[in-house]
Amino acid sequence: MPSPQTLSESDRRLVAEWAADCAERVLPLFEAEAPQDDRARDAIERAKAFARGELTAAGEIRRRFVAGRAAHAVTSAAAVAAARAAAQAAGVAHMGAHALGAAAYAAKAAAAAAATDASSAAADELAWQMQHMTDDVAEALRRLPLLGEDSAGPLGSGLLASGELGAHIRAIQAQLREAV
């Protein structure tokens, strides 16, 4: 039985576009440091193409780690988080829960890039994400288990469940529950 973090393919296609939009907002932070490296941009474009039905889940599952390796090409925390946001967006084809990872990394990138108030920058990014989430995307994301409730995927006890990333995902999931 597949993990509840996977979501159906139609739900993954819905949330892939939102995840790509979240990652795309912080992409300039990566590209400013690595302007010749197109791995993060390509991951976002692939996530959008998957959302439109132009790419298959199987093909994207094989390519999902490419953008993650781009995080090793940069040094600033903001650029690293932006590359990881793109990688998480690309991972949505494999498992829908990666959409929350893309959003969390985008908020982390915005916070890291903030000149003064990192917490306000993250909150502003999370607010933008919630405002740009369609009802269908929100409904699909509500089908995901809460962070830490299911160990079979990115919302388990790993990196996304801890620290700043976990706080961002918990904030998104709390807002999704409140909106019902």
Secondary structure, 3 states (H helix, E strand, C coil): CCCCCCCCHHHHHHHHHHHHHHHHHHHHHHHHHCCCCCHHHHHHHHHHHHHCCCCCHHHHHHHCCHHHHHHHHCCCHHHHHHHHHHHHHHHCCCCCCHHHHHHHHHHHHHHHHCCCCHHHHHHHHHHHHHHCCCHHHHHHHHCCCCCCCCCCCCCCCCHHHCHHHHHHHHHHHHHHHHCC
